Amino acid sequence: MVISISRKQRGFTLLELMASMMVASVLLGGWYGANALSEVAEIDRQIQSVTAEQMRYIAQAAQSYTLDNAGAWPDEGNSCAGAVATLDADGYITSFISASPTGASYSTSCTTGNSGTFTVSVDAGDSTSASVIANTLPASSTSGSTVSGAWPFPAAIPALDAFLARDGSTGEMTANLDMGGNSIVNPEDVVTQTGQSLAEAVTFATEVTPGEVVTKPDCPSGTSASVWAGFRRASLPSAGAIYGMDVTVTDLGTQWQFDPVMTGAGGVEAVNSTYVRMTVIAKCS
């Protein structure tokens, strides 16, 4: 028997395998390279964003500082060179890292007066990053890899005219203060333009009937409760003419009792709520 062996089917040669591996490595290398470049670019964007945010954080803290310190910038005596340390020591910036994400320290400077500015600068690492950061900051500038942003003195910001300084230095209000349904809590007193004091104003007004008692208001320190009572409606059981009418107010300690004295042609008549109703106004003075 004769066995025939075909040599038409064969595998890859070593040269062909090497060529295939070289092509695959080039393709994979390109993919990994592009992916690595994309990740580097994303890291750069994050560094730039954090740097810009920290610069704004320092500047806004400095603006808040002026509102609480009679218009003075932090470390104004040294042209604000030590502003970051001052803001940190006084609690205007908390949990703040004094260096940028690239490890560069923030530097500060300022000019004074209502047209003054507060400037924050930092080395962004390269001119491209500096330009990107500058595009997100007010009155920004770059010099090589250094980027600077300048923020105005609060009094020069029109929008801040709507805010009240904590020390009252804002001056008089120029419009109504709308609390939007909220309360003003813990005031010592409110004094009107005519000199009237809220602490001495009417605490409440109510209607009472003969013999009824009313609890006294809780007055601020240095003042005491007083009351006025008048007739809202009055008639006599005898249906006759009223010859005299008065209200006796009895002090019961924490309460007042109100008893009307009604006099007709035949003398004093006993009355109840059918015949008499009184208005009571209490205040602290």
Contacts in CASP RR format, 6 or more apart in sequence:
PFRMAT RR
TARGET T0000
AUTHOR 0000-0000-0000
METHOD contacts of the structure
MODEL  1
MVISISRKQRGFTLLELMASMMVASVLLGGWYGANALSEVAEIDRQIQSV
TAEQMRYIAQAAQSYTLDNAGAWPDEGNSCAGAVATLDADGYITSFISAS
PTGASYSTSCTTGNSGTFTVSVDAGDSTSASVIANTLPASSTSGSTVSGA
WPFPAAIPALDAFLARDGSTGEMTANLDMGGNSIVNPEDVVTQTGQSLAE
AVTFATEVTPGEVVTKPDCPSGTSASVWAGFRRASLPSAGAIYGMDVTVT
DLGTQWQFDPVMTGAGGVEAVNSTYVRMTVIAKCS
12 20 0 8 1.000
44 129 0 8 1.000
45 132 0 8 1.000
46 101 0 8 1.000
47 100 0 8 1.000
47 101 0 8 1.000
47 102 0 8 1.000
47 129 0 8 1.000
48 124 0 8 1.000
48 129 0 8 1.000
48 132 0 8 1.000
48 133 0 8 1.000
49 136 0 8 1.000
50 100 0 8 1.000
50 101 0 8 1.000
51 100 0 8 1.000
51 101 0 8 1.000
51 102 0 8 1.000
51 122 0 8 1.000
51 124 0 8 1.000
51 129 0 8 1.000
51 133 0 8 1.000
51 147 0 8 1.000
52 133 0 8 1.000
52 136 0 8 1.000
52 137 0 8 1.000
54 96 0 8 1.000
54 97 0 8 1.000
54 100 0 8 1.000
54 106 0 8 1.000
55 106 0 8 1.000
55 120 0 8 1.000
55 122 0 8 1.000
55 133 0 8 1.000
55 137 0 8 1.000
55 149 0 8 1.000
56 137 0 8 1.000
57 93 0 8 1.000
57 96 0 8 1.000
58 83 0 8 1.000
58 84 0 8 1.000
58 87 0 8 1.000
58 93 0 8 1.000
58 96 0 8 1.000
58 106 0 8 1.000
58 108 0 8 1.000
58 120 0 8 1.000
59 118 0 8 1.000
59 120 0 8 1.000
59 149 0 8 1.000
59 151 0 8 1.000
60 151 0 8 1.000
61 74 0 8 1.000
61 87 0 8 1.000
61 92 0 8 1.000
61 93 0 8 1.000
62 73 0 8 1.000
62 74 0 8 1.000
62 80 0 8 1.000
62 83 0 8 1.000
62 87 0 8 1.000
62 92 0 8 1.000
62 108 0 8 1.000
62 110 0 8 1.000
62 118 0 8 1.000
62 151 0 8 1.000
63 118 0 8 1.000
63 151 0 8 1.000
63 153 0 8 1.000
63 154 0 8 1.000
63 157 0 8 1.000
64 92 0 8 1.000
65 72 0 8 1.000
65 73 0 8 1.000
65 74 0 8 1.000
65 86 0 8 1.000
65 87 0 8 1.000
65 90 0 8 1.000
65 92 0 8 1.000
66 72 0 8 1.000
66 73 0 8 1.000
66 153 0 8 1.000
66 154 0 8 1.000
67 154 0 8 1.000
67 165 0 8 1.000
67 166 0 8 1.000
67 167 0 8 1.000
67 169 0 8 1.000
68 165 0 8 1.000
68 166 0 8 1.000
68 167 0 8 1.000
70 167 0 8 1.000
70 169 0 8 1.000
71 153 0 8 1.000
71 154 0 8 1.000
71 155 0 8 1.000
71 169 0 8 1.000
73 80 0 8 1.000
73 83 0 8 1.000
73 110 0 8 1.000
73 112 0 8 1.000
73 118 0 8 1.000
73 153 0 8 1.000
74 80 0 8 1.000
74 82 0 8 1.000
74 83 0 8 1.000
74 86 0 8 1.000
74 87 0 8 1.000
74 90 0 8 1.000
74 92 0 8 1.000
75 81 0 8 1.000
75 82 0 8 1.000
75 83 0 8 1.000
75 85 0 8 1.000
75 86 0 8 1.000
75 108 0 8 1.000
76 110 0 8 1.000
76 112 0 8 1.000
79 109 0 8 1.000
79 110 0 8 1.000
80 108 0 8 1.000
80 109 0 8 1.000
80 110 0 8 1.000
80 118 0 8 1.000
80 119 0 8 1.000
81 107 0 8 1.000
81 108 0 8 1.000
81 109 0 8 1.000
82 108 0 8 1.000
83 108 0 8 1.000
83 110 0 8 1.000
83 118 0 8 1.000
84 93 0 8 1.000
84 96 0 8 1.000
84 98 0 8 1.000
84 106 0 8 1.000
84 108 0 8 1.000
87 93 0 8 1.000
88 96 0 8 1.000
88 98 0 8 1.000
98 105 0 8 1.000
98 106 0 8 1.000
99 105 0 8 1.000
99 106 0 8 1.000
100 106 0 8 1.000
100 122 0 8 1.000
100 123 0 8 1.000
100 124 0 8 1.000
102 123 0 8 1.000
102 124 0 8 1.000
102 125 0 8 1.000
104 122 0 8 1.000
104 123 0 8 1.000
104 124 0 8 1.000
104 125 0 8 1.000
105 122 0 8 1.000
106 120 0 8 1.000
106 121 0 8 1.000
106 122 0 8 1.000
107 120 0 8 1.000
107 121 0 8 1.000
107 122 0 8 1.000
108 118 0 8 1.000
108 119 0 8 1.000
108 120 0 8 1.000
108 121 0 8 1.000
109 118 0 8 1.000
109 119 0 8 1.000
109 121 0 8 1.000
110 116 0 8 1.000
110 117 0 8 1.000
110 118 0 8 1.000
110 119 0 8 1.000
111 117 0 8 1.000
113 153 0 8 1.000
114 153 0 8 1.000
114 155 0 8 1.000
114 156 0 8 1.000
115 152 0 8 1.000
115 153 0 8 1.000
115 156 0 8 1.000
116 152 0 8 1.000
116 153 0 8 1.000
116 156 0 8 1.000
117 139 0 8 1.000
117 150 0 8 1.000
117 151 0 8 1.000
117 152 0 8 1.000
117 153 0 8 1.000
118 150 0 8 1.000
118 151 0 8 1.000
118 152 0 8 1.000
118 153 0 8 1.000
119 148 0 8 1.000
119 149 0 8 1.000
119 150 0 8 1.000
119 151 0 8 1.000
120 148 0 8 1.000
120 149 0 8 1.000
120 151 0 8 1.000
121 146 0 8 1.000
121 147 0 8 1.000
121 148 0 8 1.000
121 149 0 8 1.000
122 146 0 8 1.000
122 147 0 8 1.000
123 145 0 8 1.000
123 146 0 8 1.000
124 130 0 8 1.000
124 133 0 8 1.000
124 145 0 8 1.000
124 146 0 8 1.000
124 147 0 8 1.000
125 145 0 8 1.000
126 145 0 8 1.000
127 142 0 8 1.000
127 144 0 8 1.000
127 145 0 8 1.000
129 145 0 8 1.000
129 147 0 8 1.000
130 142 0 8 1.000
130 144 0 8 1.000
130 145 0 8 1.000
130 146 0 8 1.000
130 147 0 8 1.000
131 142 0 8 1.000
131 147 0 8 1.000
133 140 0 8 1.000
133 147 0 8 1.000
134 140 0 8 1.000
134 141 0 8 1.000
134 142 0 8 1.000
134 147 0 8 1.000
134 148 0 8 1.000
134 149 0 8 1.000
137 147 0 8 1.000
137 149 0 8 1.000
138 149 0 8 1.000
138 150 0 8 1.000
138 151 0 8 1.000
139 149 0 8 1.000
139 150 0 8 1.000
139 151 0 8 1.000
140 147 0 8 1.000
140 148 0 8 1.000
140 149 0 8 1.000
140 150 0 8 1.000
141 147 0 8 1.000
141 148 0 8 1.000
141 149 0 8 1.000
142 148 0 8 1.000
154 160 0 8 1.000
161 174 0 8 1.000
163 170 0 8 1.000
164 170 0 8 1.000
187 198 0 8 1.000
188 199 0 8 1.000
188 220 0 8 1.000
189 197 0 8 1.000
189 198 0 8 1.000
189 199 0 8 1.000
189 220 0 8 1.000
190 197 0 8 1.000
190 198 0 8 1.000
190 199 0 8 1.000
191 197 0 8 1.000
191 198 0 8 1.000
192 198 0 8 1.000
199 219 0 8 1.000
199 220 0 8 1.000
199 223 0 8 1.000
199 284 0 8 1.000
200 223 0 8 1.000
200 283 0 8 1.000
200 284 0 8 1.000
200 285 0 8 1.000
201 283 0 8 1.000
201 284 0 8 1.000
202 281 0 8 1.000
202 282 0 8 1.000
202 283 0 8 1.000
203 217 0 8 1.000
203 219 0 8 1.000
203 225 0 8 1.000
203 282 0 8 1.000
203 283 0 8 1.000
203 284 0 8 1.000
204 217 0 8 1.000
204 281 0 8 1.000
204 282 0 8 1.000
205 279 0 8 1.000
205 280 0 8 1.000
205 281 0 8 1.000
205 282 0 8 1.000
206 214 0 8 1.000
206 279 0 8 1.000
206 280 0 8 1.000
207 232 0 8 1.000
207 277 0 8 1.000
207 278 0 8 1.000
207 279 0 8 1.000
207 280 0 8 1.000
208 214 0 8 1.000
208 229 0 8 1.000
208 258 0 8 1.000
208 277 0 8 1.000
208 278 0 8 1.000
208 279 0 8 1.000
208 280 0 8 1.000
209 272 0 8 1.000
209 273 0 8 1.000
209 276 0 8 1.000
209 277 0 8 1.000
209 278 0 8 1.000
210 258 0 8 1.000
210 259 0 8 1.000
210 260 0 8 1.000
210 271 0 8 1.000
210 272 0 8 1.000
210 273 0 8 1.000
210 276 0 8 1.000
210 278 0 8 1.000
211 257 0 8 1.000
211 258 0 8 1.000
211 259 0 8 1.000
212 257 0 8 1.000
212 258 0 8 1.000
213 252 0 8 1.000
213 255 0 8 1.000
213 256 0 8 1.000
213 257 0 8 1.000
213 258 0 8 1.000
214 227 0 8 1.000
214 255 0 8 1.000
214 256 0 8 1.000
214 258 0 8 1.000
214 280 0 8 1.000
214 282 0 8 1.000
215 254 0 8 1.000
215 255 0 8 1.000
216 225 0 8 1.000
216 227 0 8 1.000
216 253 0 8 1.000
216 254 0 8 1.000
216 255 0 8 1.000
216 256 0 8 1.000
216 282 0 8 1.000
217 225 0 8 1.000
217 282 0 8 1.000
217 283 0 8 1.000
217 284 0 8 1.000
219 225 0 8 1.000
219 284 0 8 1.000
220 284 0 8 1.000
223 284 0 8 1.000
223 285 0 8 1.000
224 284 0 8 1.000
224 285 0 8 1.000
225 282 0 8 1.000
225 283 0 8 1.000
225 284 0 8 1.000
226 282 0 8 1.000
226 283 0 8 1.000
226 284 0 8 1.000
226 285 0 8 1.000
227 249 0 8 1.000
227 256 0 8 1.000
227 280 0 8 1.000
227 281 0 8 1.000
227 282 0 8 1.000
227 283 0 8 1.000
228 280 0 8 1.000
228 281 0 8 1.000
228 282 0 8 1.000
229 247 0 8 1.000
229 249 0 8 1.000
229 258 0 8 1.000
229 278 0 8 1.000
229 279 0 8 1.000
229 280 0 8 1.000
229 281 0 8 1.000
230 247 0 8 1.000
230 278 0 8 1.000
230 279 0 8 1.000
230 280 0 8 1.000
231 245 0 8 1.000
231 247 0 8 1.000
231 260 0 8 1.000
231 276 0 8 1.000
231 277 0 8 1.000
231 278 0 8 1.000
231 279 0 8 1.000
232 277 0 8 1.000
232 278 0 8 1.000
232 279 0 8 1.000
233 276 0 8 1.000
233 277 0 8 1.000
234 242 0 8 1.000
234 245 0 8 1.000
234 260 0 8 1.000
234 262 0 8 1.000
234 275 0 8 1.000
234 276 0 8 1.000
234 277 0 8 1.000
235 242 0 8 1.000
235 275 0 8 1.000
235 276 0 8 1.000
236 242 0 8 1.000
236 262 0 8 1.000
236 264 0 8 1.000
236 269 0 8 1.000
236 271 0 8 1.000
236 275 0 8 1.000
237 269 0 8 1.000
237 270 0 8 1.000
237 271 0 8 1.000
237 275 0 8 1.000
238 264 0 8 1.000
238 265 0 8 1.000
238 266 0 8 1.000
238 269 0 8 1.000
240 264 0 8 1.000
240 265 0 8 1.000
241 264 0 8 1.000
241 265 0 8 1.000
242 262 0 8 1.000
242 263 0 8 1.000
242 264 0 8 1.000
243 263 0 8 1.000
243 264 0 8 1.000
243 265 0 8 1.000
243 267 0 8 1.000
244 261 0 8 1.000
244 262 0 8 1.000
244 263 0 8 1.000
244 264 0 8 1.000
245 260 0 8 1.000
245 261 0 8 1.000
245 262 0 8 1.000
245 263 0 8 1.000
246 260 0 8 1.000
246 261 0 8 1.000
247 258 0 8 1.000
247 259 0 8 1.000
247 260 0 8 1.000
247 261 0 8 1.000
247 278 0 8 1.000
248 258 0 8 1.000
248 259 0 8 1.000
248 260 0 8 1.000
248 261 0 8 1.000
249 256 0 8 1.000
249 257 0 8 1.000
249 258 0 8 1.000
250 256 0 8 1.000
250 257 0 8 1.000
250 258 0 8 1.000
250 259 0 8 1.000
256 280 0 8 1.000
258 278 0 8 1.000
258 280 0 8 1.000
260 271 0 8 1.000
260 276 0 8 1.000
260 278 0 8 1.000
261 268 0 8 1.000
262 268 0 8 1.000
262 269 0 8 1.000
262 271 0 8 1.000
262 275 0 8 1.000
262 276 0 8 1.000
263 269 0 8 1.000
END
